[in-house]
Amino acid sequence: MAEAAAASYFTLPCWGGRAHTQIDKGICSSYNWVMRFWDGEGGTRCMRPGIVWRFVGLVIIIVVCTLAVWKLPINLGLDLRGGTRMVLEARDTETISVDDDAVSRAKEVIERRVNQLGVQEPVIYRQGPRRIIVELAGVKDPARAREIIGRTAQLEFIDERGNIIITGNDLKSAVAGYDHYNRPSVNFELTPEGSRKFEKATLQNLGRKISIYLDDQLLSAPVVETVIKDKGQILGLGSIERARDLSMMLRAGALPVPLEVLHAEVLEPTLGQESIDKSKLAAGIGAGLVVLFMLIVYRFPGFIADIALVIYSLIVMASLAGLKAVLTLPGIAGLILSLGMAVDSNIIIFERIKEELKSGKRVRAAIESGFSRAFGCILDSNVTTLITAGALYFFGSGAVRGFAVTLGLGIVASMFTAIVVTKLILVAVVDRNPEKWGKHFGV
C-alpha cells in the first residue's frame, strides 16, 4: 500500500484526464518510448510534470552553453597567447624625487592608459620601490606600447613670454579627430578653471602665438585669432594614429615622474601552446580516470554522475567565454583541479543514499533523504572553498586571479550539476522501476 501511494506521488498517467496539455502529452509519449527501450515496461507512467519542465530547462541550458562555447572565443593570458612585457623604472628629476606615493600614482596612470588600449585583463604590478611591471596579452607592438605607457605626457600651453597658460591637468576631455582641412587633431575641452585661464590668455595674446608642447617637444604654435573659452584643437600630429595615442594619454593623465623603459620584449605563444597541449592531455587523463572510477565503484549512479560531469564541463567553458575571463596556465590548473572536485558532491550524495537504504528505507525515499541530508555538507564545503577563491581574486593579481576565477566557476557549476542535474536524471530513471534500479546502489 505504501509503495502504491508513493507511485501515485512520483508518477502520473500520460493520458490521465485534463491535467495534461498537448505539450505534456507529447513529452510523456516520447519519454515512455525511451523508457520502453530502456527497461522494457509498457510505458504507462510518466515523470511528474515538474520534472518534465526541469528537463526542458536543462536542455535549454545545454543548448545555450553549447552555442556560447561554439560562438564566443575564450581569452588567453600572456603565458598562453603571447604579448608584450615591459619593465619600467621611475627616475628622479631636478624638481621631483621618486617616493612611494609617486610610484603608486604612476601605476594608476599606467592602468588608465592600458584600459584605453582595450587590453583584456592586463597585469600591472610594482616590483621593488621604483619599478613597475606591465604585461599585455595579445599586444605584439612593443614600440607603440612603450610610447603610450612610458611617455610622461606632460602637456603645456606656453605664450611667447614663456608663461605656462594651462597644462594637461586643465583638460576635461580629449578626443582624436580632424580639423576643417582634414588634418589629424586632438579636440579638447577644458575644465571650468582651465576655461577661465585660457580665455584670459587668448584675450591677452590676440595676434600672437601660443605654443603647445608635449614633454618639452613642440607640437604646434598656432596664432591666436579669436578668444577661446572652453574648447580647442591640437594640431601638428602627423597621423590619426598619433592623435589617438595622444588623446588616450591625455585622458589618462600625465605621469607624476618620468619612467624609463629598462626592458621590453615580445613573448611568443610557443611555450603557451605546448602548455595548452600538455594541459589538455592531463585534463583528458584526469577526466578519464574520474569517469572510470565512478563507473567501477558506483555503477549506474556513477554513469549518471559522469553525464553530469560532461554538462559541468560545458557550463564552465561557456561561463569563461560569456564572462570574457582570461584563461592562464594556472587557470587551466584550476579547471583540472575543479574537475576532480566536481564528483565529490556526487560521492557524498551516493554514500548518503546507501546509508538510507541500509536503514530500511524504500529506494525513492532513500534518494530524497540522501540528497536532503547531503545538501548541508556540500554547501558548507563549497562555500568555504568559494571564500578562498574570492580572497585569491580580490587580493591576488595576474595568474593568481585567473586560477581563482576558474576555481570559483568550477565550484558553482559542480554544485549545480550535483544537486540539480544528477538528482533530476536519477529520480526520472529510478521512478520508472525503483526495485530494478535500486540494486545498482550496491546495497
Kinemage of the C-alpha trace (Angstrom):
@kinemage 1
@onewidth
@group {chain A} dominant
@subgroup {mainchain}
@vectorlist {calphas} color= white
{ca met a 1} P 0.000 0.000 0.000
{ca ala a 2} L 2.870 2.362 0.881
{ca glu a 3} L 4.595 1.620 -2.427
{ca ala a 4} L 1.366 2.270 -4.333
{ca ala a 5} L 0.943 5.601 -2.579
{ca ala a 6} L 4.497 6.529 -3.404
{ca ala a 7} L 3.944 5.589 -7.038
{ca ser a 8} L 0.906 7.846 -7.276
{ca tyr a 9} L 3.046 10.687 -5.950
{ca phe a 10} L 6.092 10.132 -8.127
{ca thr a 11} L 4.433 9.253 -11.447
{ca leu a 12} L 1.336 10.212 -13.365
{ca pro a 13} L -0.503 8.555 -16.271
{ca cys a 14} L 0.341 10.234 -19.514
{ca trp a 15} L -3.235 10.423 -20.723
{ca gly a 16} L -4.888 10.863 -17.356
{ca gly a 17} L -7.592 13.500 -17.761
{ca arg a 18} L -7.423 17.229 -18.398
{ca ala a 19} L -4.400 17.919 -16.209
{ca his a 20} L -2.014 17.496 -19.127
{ca thr a 21} L -1.720 19.882 -22.019
{ca gln a 22} L -0.986 18.689 -25.524
{ca ile a 23} L 2.701 19.578 -24.945
{ca asp a 24} L 2.748 17.450 -21.773
{ca lys a 25} L 1.240 14.528 -23.738
{ca gly a 26} L 3.909 14.783 -26.400
{ca ile a 27} L 6.701 14.890 -23.844
{ca cys a 28} L 5.240 11.967 -21.935
{ca ser a 29} L 4.796 9.942 -25.112
{ca ser a 30} L 8.431 10.471 -26.078
{ca tyr a 31} L 9.567 9.680 -22.565
{ca asn a 32} L 7.565 6.425 -22.482
{ca trp a 33} L 9.062 5.332 -25.794
{ca val a 34} L 12.571 5.885 -24.410
{ca met a 35} L 11.794 4.048 -21.177
{ca arg a 36} L 10.221 1.092 -23.002
{ca phe a 37} L 13.524 0.732 -24.814
{ca trp a 38} L 15.413 1.261 -21.530
{ca asp a 39} L 13.670 -1.105 -19.134
{ca gly a 40} L 11.072 -2.954 -21.166
{ca glu a 41} L 7.998 -1.609 -19.391
{ca gly a 42} L 4.756 -0.892 -21.122
{ca gly a 43} L 5.083 2.852 -20.831
{ca thr a 44} L 2.019 3.554 -18.714
{ca arg a 45} L 3.724 6.048 -16.421
{ca cys a 46} L 5.325 9.416 -16.892
{ca met a 47} L 7.516 11.771 -14.926
{ca arg a 48} L 5.983 14.350 -12.674
{ca pro a 49} L 5.083 17.488 -14.627
{ca gly a 50} L 7.617 19.483 -12.596
{ca ile a 51} L 10.420 17.154 -13.639
{ca val a 52} L 9.317 17.375 -17.261
{ca trp a 53} L 9.768 21.129 -17.296
{ca arg a 54} L 13.046 20.873 -15.404
{ca phe a 55} L 14.292 18.648 -18.185
{ca val a 56} L 13.170 21.260 -20.692
{ca gly a 57} L 15.080 23.912 -18.730
{ca leu a 58} L 18.170 21.697 -18.604
{ca val a 59} L 18.043 21.163 -22.364
{ca ile a 60} L 17.823 24.940 -22.867
{ca ile a 61} L 20.874 25.449 -20.626
{ca ile a 62} L 22.833 22.825 -22.567
{ca val a 63} L 21.901 24.401 -25.909
{ca val a 64} L 22.824 27.926 -24.725
{ca cys a 65} L 26.156 26.742 -23.288
{ca thr a 66} L 26.955 24.837 -26.471
{ca leu a 67} L 26.296 27.918 -28.595
{ca ala a 68} L 28.415 30.054 -26.242
{ca val a 69} L 31.372 27.668 -26.471
{ca trp a 70} L 30.968 27.451 -30.244
{ca lys a 71} L 30.491 31.156 -30.997
{ca leu a 72} L 32.435 33.007 -28.270
{ca pro a 73} L 36.234 32.794 -28.066
{ca ile a 74} L 37.980 32.232 -24.741
{ca asn a 75} L 40.539 34.940 -23.993
{ca leu a 76} L 44.021 33.548 -23.346
{ca gly a 77} L 46.527 35.115 -20.978
{ca leu a 78} L 50.067 36.259 -21.692
{ca asp a 79} L 51.560 32.853 -20.923
{ca leu a 80} L 49.280 31.139 -23.442
{ca arg a 81} L 48.635 33.795 -26.063
{ca gly a 82} L 51.850 35.776 -26.063
{ca gly a 83} L 52.169 39.557 -25.896
{ca thr a 84} L 54.397 42.319 -24.556
{ca arg a 85} L 56.180 42.572 -21.213
{ca met a 86} L 57.853 45.787 -20.068
{ca val a 87} L 59.935 46.731 -17.047
{ca leu a 88} L 59.655 50.440 -16.149
{ca glu a 89} L 61.680 52.325 -13.561
{ca ala a 90} L 60.874 55.725 -12.076
{ca arg a 91} L 63.606 58.379 -12.330
{ca asp a 92} L 64.314 61.472 -10.253
{ca thr a 93} L 64.216 64.940 -11.820
{ca glu a 94} L 65.597 68.278 -10.736
{ca thr a 95} L 62.314 69.162 -9.069
{ca ile a 96} L 60.793 65.781 -8.150
{ca ser a 97} L 62.247 62.940 -6.086
{ca val a 98} L 60.811 59.470 -6.505
{ca asp a 99} L 58.912 58.225 -3.463
{ca asp a 100} L 56.321 55.528 -2.770
{ca asp a 101} L 53.388 57.864 -3.475
{ca ala a 102} L 54.807 58.964 -6.838
{ca val a 103} L 55.323 55.368 -7.999
{ca ser a 104} L 51.812 54.403 -6.850
{ca arg a 105} L 50.295 57.322 -8.769
{ca ala a 106} L 52.379 56.402 -11.832
{ca lys a 107} L 50.987 52.860 -11.634
{ca glu a 108} L 47.431 54.250 -11.573
{ca val a 109} L 48.123 56.390 -14.658
{ca ile a 110} L 49.550 53.374 -16.500
{ca glu a 111} L 46.446 51.348 -15.618
{ca arg a 112} L 44.204 54.064 -17.054
{ca arg a 113} L 46.271 54.220 -20.248
{ca val a 114} L 46.220 50.455 -20.689
{ca asn a 115} L 42.444 50.424 -20.182
{ca gln a 116} L 42.202 52.975 -23.017
{ca leu a 117} L 44.044 50.464 -25.224
{ca gly a 118} L 41.308 47.885 -24.589
{ca val a 119} L 43.687 45.119 -23.476
{ca gln a 120} L 41.881 42.232 -21.765
{ca glu a 121} L 42.976 41.687 -18.147
{ca pro a 122} L 46.384 43.413 -18.203
{ca val a 123} L 48.838 42.544 -15.457
{ca ile a 124} L 50.398 45.638 -13.833
{ca tyr a 125} L 52.267 45.436 -10.548
{ca arg a 126} L 55.132 47.027 -8.646
{ca gln a 127} L 58.496 45.387 -8.194
{ca gly a 128} L 60.624 46.984 -5.540
{ca pro a 129} L 60.490 50.689 -4.630
{ca arg a 130} L 60.880 52.116 -8.157
{ca arg a 131} L 59.940 49.500 -10.759
{ca ile a 132} L 56.600 48.756 -12.426
{ca ile a 133} L 55.986 45.587 -14.468
{ca val a 134} L 53.447 45.709 -17.307
{ca glu a 135} L 52.265 42.556 -19.114
{ca leu a 136} L 49.852 42.953 -22.038
{ca ala a 137} L 48.396 39.780 -23.574
{ca gly a 138} L 47.937 39.910 -27.335
{ca val a 139} L 49.871 43.192 -27.820
{ca lys a 140} L 52.644 42.459 -30.344
{ca asp a 141} L 53.889 46.044 -30.934
{ca pro a 142} L 56.245 46.911 -28.051
{ca ala a 143} L 57.239 50.231 -29.679
{ca arg a 144} L 53.671 51.564 -29.566
{ca ala a 145} L 53.109 50.145 -26.085
{ca arg a 146} L 56.332 51.834 -24.933
{ca glu a 147} L 55.223 55.134 -26.453
{ca ile a 148} L 51.790 55.102 -24.824
{ca ile a 149} L 52.689 53.626 -21.440
{ca gly a 150} L 56.142 55.028 -20.777
{ca arg a 151} L 55.727 58.571 -22.038
{ca thr a 152} L 55.283 61.227 -19.374
{ca ala a 153} L 52.645 63.048 -21.497
{ca gln a 154} L 53.053 66.422 -19.801
{ca leu a 155} L 51.101 68.852 -21.982
{ca glu a 156} L 51.787 72.574 -21.720
{ca phe a 157} L 50.415 75.670 -23.487
{ca ile a 158} L 53.087 78.436 -23.367
{ca asp a 159} L 52.847 82.010 -24.621
{ca glu a 160} L 55.624 83.997 -26.317
{ca arg a 161} L 56.825 85.341 -22.973
{ca gly a 162} L 57.439 81.807 -21.682
{ca asn a 163} L 54.439 81.764 -19.314
{ca ile a 164} L 52.648 78.450 -18.863
{ca ile a 165} L 48.971 79.109 -19.531
{ca ile a 166} L 47.426 75.691 -18.984
{ca thr a 167} L 48.636 72.090 -18.643
{ca gly a 168} L 47.164 68.659 -19.267
{ca asn a 169} L 45.613 68.799 -15.791
{ca asp a 170} L 43.253 71.510 -17.062
{ca leu a 171} L 41.754 69.235 -19.726
{ca lys a 172} L 38.280 67.821 -19.176
{ca ser a 173} L 38.303 65.544 -22.253
{ca ala a 174} L 40.395 64.834 -25.331
{ca val a 175} L 39.210 63.055 -28.494
{ca ala a 176} L 41.065 62.329 -31.730
{ca gly a 177} L 39.547 63.739 -34.911
{ca tyr a 178} L 40.179 66.027 -37.889
{ca asp a 179} L 40.151 69.782 -38.384
{ca his a 180} L 38.435 71.683 -41.220
{ca tyr a 181} L 41.326 70.865 -43.578
{ca asn a 182} L 41.096 67.128 -42.797
{ca arg a 183} L 44.293 67.199 -40.745
{ca pro a 184} L 44.600 64.864 -37.737
{ca ser a 185} L 43.954 66.674 -34.478
{ca val a 186} L 43.037 66.235 -30.846
{ca asn a 187} L 39.842 68.070 -29.950
{ca phe a 188} L 39.927 69.012 -26.270
{ca glu a 189} L 37.550 70.520 -23.751
{ca leu a 190} L 38.754 72.376 -20.659
{ca thr a 191} L 37.637 72.293 -17.060
{ca pro a 192} L 35.896 75.411 -15.680
{ca glu a 193} L 39.163 76.635 -14.128
{ca gly a 194} L 41.081 75.824 -17.309
{ca ser a 195} L 38.471 77.661 -19.393
{ca arg a 196} L 38.851 80.765 -17.238
{ca lys a 197} L 42.650 80.776 -17.592
{ca phe a 198} L 42.595 80.023 -21.337
{ca glu a 199} L 40.014 82.688 -22.095
{ca lys a 200} L 42.102 85.294 -20.281
{ca ala a 201} L 45.315 84.166 -22.012
{ca thr a 202} L 43.850 84.174 -25.538
{ca leu a 203} L 42.380 87.630 -24.932
{ca gln a 204} L 45.802 88.947 -23.949
{ca asn a 205} L 47.607 87.185 -26.840
{ca leu a 206} L 45.442 88.053 -29.844
{ca gly a 207} L 47.648 88.035 -32.919
{ca arg a 208} L 50.423 86.216 -31.097
{ca lys a 209} L 51.482 82.568 -30.933
{ca ile a 210} L 50.656 80.115 -28.176
{ca ser a 211} L 52.935 77.093 -28.430
{ca ile a 212} L 51.777 73.605 -27.480
{ca tyr a 213} L 54.447 71.306 -26.008
{ca leu a 214} L 54.283 67.640 -25.126
{ca asp a 215} L 57.151 66.602 -22.858
{ca asp a 216} L 59.119 69.692 -23.991
{ca gln a 217} L 58.584 68.731 -27.641
{ca leu a 218} L 56.888 71.362 -29.786
{ca leu a 219} L 53.700 70.067 -31.406
{ca ser a 220} L 52.369 73.289 -32.928
{ca ala a 221} L 52.421 77.059 -32.447
{ca pro a 222} L 49.165 78.497 -33.761
{ca val a 223} L 48.441 82.229 -33.867
{ca val a 224} L 45.532 83.289 -31.673
{ca glu a 225} L 42.907 84.785 -33.952
{ca thr a 226} L 39.963 84.868 -31.544
{ca val a 227} L 39.221 84.472 -27.867
{ca ile a 228} L 38.894 80.780 -26.953
{ca lys a 229} L 36.953 79.730 -23.890
{ca asp a 230} L 36.487 76.030 -23.244
{ca lys a 231} L 37.279 74.140 -26.474
{ca gly a 232} L 40.215 73.904 -28.866
{ca gln a 233} L 42.365 71.719 -31.106
{ca ile a 234} L 45.904 70.370 -31.016
{ca leu a 235} L 47.461 70.098 -34.497
{ca gly a 236} L 50.817 69.065 -35.905
{ca leu a 237} L 50.413 65.389 -35.024
{ca gly a 238} L 51.139 63.901 -38.451
{ca ser a 239} L 48.766 60.916 -38.386
{ca ile a 240} L 45.425 59.948 -36.904
{ca glu a 241} L 47.121 57.066 -35.037
{ca arg a 242} L 49.347 59.525 -33.207
{ca ala a 243} L 46.327 61.705 -32.487
{ca arg a 244} L 44.512 58.725 -30.960
{ca asp a 245} L 47.529 57.790 -28.842
{ca leu a 246} L 47.924 61.360 -27.603
{ca ser a 247} L 44.237 61.644 -26.765
{ca met a 248} L 44.447 58.401 -24.773
{ca met a 249} L 47.463 59.661 -22.821
{ca leu a 250} L 45.798 63.000 -22.111
{ca arg a 251} L 42.602 61.357 -20.878
{ca ala a 252} L 44.604 59.090 -18.570
{ca gly a 253} L 46.696 61.988 -17.245
{ca ala a 254} L 50.399 62.746 -17.106
{ca leu a 255} L 52.846 60.602 -15.194
{ca pro a 256} L 53.951 62.238 -11.926
{ca val a 257} L 57.560 61.137 -12.535
{ca pro a 258} L 59.444 60.090 -15.682
{ca leu a 259} L 59.589 56.349 -16.351
{ca glu a 260} L 62.490 54.725 -18.140
{ca val a 261} L 61.814 51.521 -20.064
{ca leu a 262} L 64.555 49.195 -18.848
{ca his a 263} L 63.373 46.185 -20.805
{ca ala a 264} L 60.648 45.436 -23.343
{ca glu a 265} L 60.116 42.096 -25.033
{ca val a 266} L 57.587 40.266 -27.156
{ca leu a 267} L 56.648 36.890 -25.683
{ca glu a 268} L 55.755 34.321 -28.304
{ca pro a 269} L 52.937 31.837 -27.600
{ca thr a 270} L 55.103 28.789 -28.454
{ca leu a 271} L 55.564 27.862 -24.814
{ca gly a 272} L 51.891 28.594 -24.243
{ca gln a 273} L 50.816 26.217 -26.984
{ca glu a 274} L 52.987 23.479 -25.521
{ca ser a 275} L 51.448 24.152 -22.131
{ca ile a 276} L 47.951 24.024 -23.603
{ca asp a 277} L 48.674 20.684 -25.288
{ca lys a 278} L 50.119 19.176 -22.112
{ca ser a 279} L 47.251 20.560 -20.046
{ca lys a 280} L 44.719 19.073 -22.470
{ca leu a 281} L 46.442 15.720 -22.130
{ca ala a 282} L 46.462 15.987 -18.335
{ca ala a 283} L 42.798 17.038 -18.296
{ca gly a 284} L 41.864 14.143 -20.607
{ca ile a 285} L 43.700 11.595 -18.461
{ca gly a 286} L 42.246 13.024 -15.262
{ca ala a 287} L 38.709 13.085 -16.647
{ca gly a 288} L 39.055 9.534 -17.970
{ca leu a 289} L 40.242 8.225 -14.605
{ca val a 290} L 37.401 10.015 -12.809
{ca val a 291} L 34.834 8.560 -15.240
{ca leu a 292} L 36.228 5.037 -14.815
{ca phe a 293} L 36.316 5.361 -11.043
{ca met a 294} L 32.673 6.432 -10.864
{ca leu a 295} L 31.588 3.612 -13.194
{ca ile a 296} L 33.520 0.928 -11.316
{ca val a 297} L 32.637 1.992 -7.786
{ca tyr a 298} L 29.072 3.297 -8.217
{ca arg a 299} L 27.967 1.577 -11.447
{ca phe a 300} L 24.660 3.044 -12.656
{ca pro a 301} L 24.660 6.093 -10.319
{ca gly a 302} L 28.274 6.652 -11.366
{ca phe a 303} L 27.172 6.675 -15.007
{ca ile a 304} L 24.663 9.416 -14.190
{ca ala a 305} L 27.418 11.331 -12.361
{ca asp a 306} L 29.569 11.072 -15.493
{ca ile a 307} L 26.755 12.579 -17.562
{ca ala a 308} L 26.543 15.419 -15.050
{ca leu a 309} L 30.333 15.835 -15.335
{ca val a 310} L 30.047 16.390 -19.087
{ca ile a 311} L 27.345 19.014 -18.528
{ca tyr a 312} L 29.528 20.581 -15.813
{ca ser a 313} L 32.460 20.934 -18.238
{ca leu a 314} L 30.180 22.541 -20.828
{ca ile a 315} L 28.825 25.055 -18.285
{ca val a 316} L 32.313 26.029 -17.073
{ca met a 317} L 33.675 26.616 -20.574
{ca ala a 318} L 30.572 28.593 -21.567
{ca ser a 319} L 30.904 30.717 -18.413
{ca leu a 320} L 34.542 31.501 -19.202
{ca ala a 321} L 33.576 32.548 -22.725
{ca gly a 322} L 30.483 34.503 -21.667
{ca leu a 323} L 32.239 36.405 -18.853
{ca lys a 324} L 35.228 37.102 -21.143
{ca ala a 325} L 37.514 35.748 -18.449
{ca val a 326} L 41.184 35.362 -19.305
{ca leu a 327} L 42.438 31.786 -19.204
{ca thr a 328} L 46.012 31.419 -17.969
{ca leu a 329} L 48.166 28.382 -17.301
{ca pro a 330} L 47.303 28.459 -13.567
{ca gly a 331} L 43.686 28.849 -14.670
{ca ile a 332} L 43.926 25.577 -16.571
{ca ala a 333} L 45.317 24.037 -13.385
{ca gly a 334} L 42.251 25.353 -11.572
{ca leu a 335} L 39.999 23.725 -14.179
{ca ile a 336} L 41.736 20.375 -13.786
{ca leu a 337} L 41.501 20.659 -10.001
{ca ser a 338} L 37.797 21.541 -10.095
{ca leu a 339} L 37.232 18.597 -12.454
{ca gly a 340} L 38.097 16.199 -9.639
{ca met a 341} L 36.121 18.260 -7.138
{ca ala a 342} L 33.066 18.123 -9.397
{ca val a 343} L 32.333 14.498 -8.489
{ca asp a 344} L 32.971 14.955 -4.762
{ca ser a 345} L 29.408 16.097 -4.184
{ca asn a 346} L 28.034 13.113 -6.105
{ca ile a 347} L 30.098 10.727 -3.984
{ca ile a 348} L 28.738 12.288 -0.776
{ca ile a 349} L 25.178 12.006 -2.089
{ca phe a 350} L 25.528 8.391 -3.214
{ca glu a 351} L 27.035 7.342 0.118
{ca arg a 352} L 24.147 9.028 1.942
{ca ile a 353} L 21.660 7.165 -0.249
{ca lys a 354} L 23.415 3.895 0.585
{ca glu a 355} L 23.107 4.649 4.300
{ca glu a 356} L 19.402 5.372 3.910
{ca leu a 357} L 18.857 2.116 2.013
{ca lys a 358} L 20.739 0.152 4.688
{ca ser a 359} L 18.464 1.657 7.334
{ca gly a 360} L 15.480 0.031 5.572
{ca lys a 361} L 14.027 2.897 3.558
{ca arg a 362} L 12.484 2.403 0.140
{ca val a 363} L 14.512 3.490 -2.897
{ca arg a 364} L 12.556 6.665 -3.638
{ca ala a 365} L 12.545 7.769 -0.007
{ca ala a 366} L 16.256 6.954 0.301
{ca ile a 367} L 17.087 9.128 -2.725
{ca glu a 368} L 15.086 12.077 -1.411
{ca ser a 369} L 16.575 11.743 2.057
{ca gly a 370} L 20.096 11.223 0.706
{ca phe a 371} L 20.031 14.422 -1.319
{ca ser a 372} L 18.440 16.343 1.541
{ca arg a 373} L 20.953 15.209 4.166
{ca ala a 374} L 23.956 15.673 1.890
{ca phe a 375} L 22.983 19.206 0.848
{ca gly a 376} L 24.195 20.889 4.045
{ca cys a 377} L 27.586 19.184 3.915
{ca ile a 378} L 28.034 20.007 0.215
{ca leu a 379} L 27.012 23.639 0.710
{ca asp a 380} L 29.366 24.204 3.654
{ca ser a 381} L 32.400 22.659 1.959
{ca asn a 382} L 31.862 24.545 -1.293
{ca val a 383} L 31.166 27.886 0.383
{ca thr a 384} L 34.448 27.704 2.316
{ca thr a 385} L 36.297 26.995 -0.941
{ca leu a 386} L 34.466 29.874 -2.630
{ca ile a 387} L 35.609 32.196 0.161
{ca thr a 388} L 39.198 31.155 -0.501
{ca ala a 389} L 38.754 31.676 -4.253
{ca gly a 390} L 37.259 35.119 -3.587
{ca ala a 391} L 40.216 36.107 -1.411
{ca leu a 392} L 42.642 34.966 -4.111
{ca tyr a 393} L 40.767 37.019 -6.710
{ca phe a 394} L 40.488 40.281 -4.756
{ca phe a 395} L 43.933 40.262 -3.172
{ca gly a 396} L 45.881 38.440 -5.892
{ca ser a 397} L 46.926 39.582 -9.335
{ca gly a 398} L 47.540 38.166 -12.780
{ca ala a 399} L 47.815 34.391 -12.859
{ca val a 400} L 46.541 34.061 -9.275
{ca arg a 401} L 43.296 35.788 -10.235
{ca gly a 402} L 42.967 33.520 -13.275
{ca phe a 403} L 43.258 30.494 -11.011
{ca ala a 404} L 40.655 31.966 -8.638
{ca val a 405} L 38.171 32.638 -11.465
{ca thr a 406} L 38.304 29.133 -12.906
{ca leu a 407} L 38.193 27.556 -9.456
{ca gly a 408} L 35.177 29.640 -8.430
{ca leu a 409} L 33.285 28.925 -11.651
{ca gly a 410} L 34.069 25.213 -11.261
{ca ile a 411} L 32.706 25.122 -7.721
{ca val a 412} L 29.433 26.842 -8.635
{ca ala a 413} L 28.963 24.618 -11.704
{ca ser a 414} L 29.734 21.449 -9.716
{ca met a 415} L 27.118 22.330 -7.100
{ca phe a 416} L 24.515 22.891 -9.790
{ca thr a 417} L 25.236 19.651 -11.646
{ca ala a 418} L 25.385 17.558 -8.449
{ca ile a 419} L 22.298 18.934 -6.715
{ca val a 420} L 20.110 19.635 -9.749
{ca val a 421} L 21.275 17.640 -12.787
{ca thr a 422} L 22.235 14.386 -11.040
{ca lys a 423} L 19.048 14.347 -8.981
{ca leu a 424} L 16.893 15.165 -11.988
{ca ile a 425} L 18.218 12.281 -14.083
{ca leu a 426} L 18.395 9.846 -11.159
{ca val a 427} L 14.832 10.441 -9.986
{ca ala a 428} L 13.445 10.339 -13.538
{ca val a 429} L 15.021 6.934 -14.234
{ca val a 430} L 14.515 5.312 -10.818
{ca asp a 431} L 10.866 6.367 -10.670
{ca arg a 432} L 10.143 4.023 -13.573
{ca asn a 433} L 11.244 0.916 -11.720
{ca pro a 434} L 12.588 1.568 -8.192
{ca glu a 435} L 13.404 -2.026 -7.329
{ca lys a 436} L 15.282 -2.649 -10.587
{ca trp a 437} L 17.473 0.461 -10.366
{ca gly a 438} L 17.764 0.493 -6.578
{ca lys a 439} L 20.005 -2.567 -6.551
{ca his a 440} L 22.637 -0.656 -8.511
{ca phe a 441} L 23.468 1.366 -5.385
{ca gly a 442} L 25.373 -1.673 -4.094
{ca val a 443} L 23.119 -2.417 -1.126
